[in-house]
């Protein structure tokens, strides 16, 4: 099966999600957004599309016009109920494609913190994350799209995850992150971390404490969601 992966930064990759996708029979077709074009046919025919995170946002469409095409193509896939998974920026793009407002959150949410699962979230694949903090790294947030099922929140961000039927899952947080690669994040986002006043030593310590369990839980989340996709298909 063909999994089209839209990547916005080299180090914000599939992480712990990659082996799970391969175990479920997906061939990974990774494209660098804005550099490696994706045709409308590729968007439409992929068995699964995964849109990953990045430091730009829906509000940056004017400077990065190819973001507008991502929103259009995601909207078409979602209208046809074709499987889509969005992480961080990817979740925001899914929300925008469904007509929801995406806007600055008012404060950066960077670091490890637990999720508050809704009753629906407790009965979804997100249940695997109930016992471990996850990595948050965003400054924008989204309103809940029409027809979406809210799955998780935090104190700072009331809309952390939502699902649309069985075919679409949007995760504002980073359940995919490989803790062994965290230093690349700290280097690549050095200016953002400095401006946000993040304590790097504390972030490293929290990654060492929570990273392995979170990666295992994230892999379990994805595996259960993919199994549901297989069942729906």
N, C-alpha and C positions, 0 to 999 in steps of 0.2 A: 504494500500500500504506500501511497505517496503522501508524505507529510511535508508541506511547505512551511518553512520557518522564516519569519521576517525578523532580522536581527538589526538593532540600531547601534549597538556598541559591541566591539569584538569580545570584551570581557563579560558583558551581560549576556551570557549564552544560555543554552539549555541546562547546563549544570547536571544535577542529579536526575533531571527528566530524560536526558538523552538515552541512557541504557533502558529505561522503562519503555520508551517508545520503540526502540529496536526489539525488545522482548515481545512486544505486541505486534511485530511484523511490519513496522513502518520503515520505509527508506527515507532518510532525512535529506531534504533539499534546502540548504541554508543559503539565504540571500541577504546581502548587506543592503539595507534600505538606502535609497538615494544613489546607490552605486551600481547594483545589479538589478536591472529592471525585471518586473514580473508582469507577464501579459494578463489580460482579462481572462483568457482561457485557462491559464495556470491557476489563477485565483478561483475560478469556478469549478475546475475539475479535480483539484487536489482532494484526497480523501479526508485530510485534516489540515487546517491552517493554524499555526501557532504564532502569535505576535508577541514579541518580547519587549523588555523595557528599554529606557533611554532617558537622557536628561532633557530632551525637548518635550513639548506638549501640544495638545490640540490647539491651544491659542497661538502656536507658532506656525500655523499653516502659511501665513504670508511670507515668511522667510524660508520655509521648507515646503514648497507647493506639492511635492509628491506625497505629503501626508494627506492631502485632500483626496488623492486617488485611493489611498489605503482605506479611508473612511467610506468612500463610494463602494469599493470592492467588498469590504466587510458587510456593508448594508445589503448588497446583493446576495452574498452567501447566507446571511442570517434570514433574509426573506425566504430563501429556498430551504431553510433548516439544514444547512450543510454544517458539519462540525467545525467549531472555532474555539480555541483557547487563547485567552489574553492574559498577560502578566504585566502589572504596573502600567506603563504607557499603553500596552496592548489592551488592558482592561478599559482604560479611558477611551481608546479609539472605538472599542465595541460599544461603550455607552453612547459616544457621539454618533455612531452609525445608527443607533436605535432612537436617536432624537433627543437624548438626555443632555442636560447642560454639564459641561466640564469646566471647572474654574479653579483658581488658586484656593488652597485650603486655609490660608491665613497664617499657617505655621508649618515648618518642615517637620516631618515625622521620619526620623532616621534612627535606627537602632532595633534592638530585639525586645519584643513585647508580646504578650499573649493576645489571642483573639477572643472576642465574645461571640460565641456561636449563637445564632438564632435557633428556635426549635427546628426550622427547616434545615439549618446548617448541621445540627446535631444528627440528622437523619440523612445527611449527604456525605460524599467522600471527604468533606472537610472535617468530619468527626475524627479523622486521624491526627488532626492538629490540635485537638482539645487539650492535650497534656503538655504541650511544649510551646514556648515563645517562638515567633517567626520574625524574619527580618523585614523591617519596614524602611522604605527609602523613597519618599515622594514629597512633593510640595503642592501638587494639584489633587483634586478630588472630583467626584462626579455625583450627579443626582441619580436616583434609581430609575432606570428606563421603564416605560410602560410594559407591563406584562412580566417584568423581571421578579425573581424570587430572591429576597435578601437573605444571605447566608451567614454573614459575619460583620462585626463592627469592632472598633476600638474607641477609647474615650475621646481621642482626637479626631477620628474619622468614622462617622456613623455608617458609611457605605464602603466596606472593605472587600466584599465579594458578592457576586450574584450569579444566578443561573437563569438560562432561558431554555425551558424544556430539558431534554437530555443532550441537546446538540451544542450548547454554548455555555462556557464557564469563564467568568471574568474575576481575576484575582488581583487586587490592588497591591498586595504584599508579594514577597519573593520566596515562595515555597520551593523554588527550583535551585536556589543558590548552593553552590558547592563551597563549604567552609574553607577548603584548602586553597581556593582561589580568591579569598577575601582581600588579600594584600593588593591584588590588581584593582579591585574596587577602590581601595583607599588611595592608591596612586592616581587612578583615572579621575576620581571625583575630589581631588585635593582642594580645589578652590571652593566647591560647594560645602565641603566639610568644614573648611576654615570659616567661611562666612556664617555657617549655622552654629559655630561654636561647639562642634562635636569633639569630645575627648577621645582621641584615637586609641589610647591605651585601654580605656574602658570598653570601647567598641571591640577591640581585639579580644579582651578578656571575656566579654559576653559571647563572642563568636566561638571561642574555645569551649565555653560552658554549654552552649545551646546548639551549635552548628550541626554536629553529627546527628543528634536526635531529630532536629528539624528536617534535615535532608532525608533521613529515613522516613519520617512521617509524610514529607512532600511526595516522595516516590510512591508511598502507599496510596496517597490521595489520587495521584495521576493514574496509577494502575487500576484503581476501582472505577474511576471515571471512564477510562478507556474500555474496561470490561462492559460497562453499561452501554457505551457506544456500540460495541460489538453485538450486544444483545438486541439493541434497537435496530441494528442493520440486518 
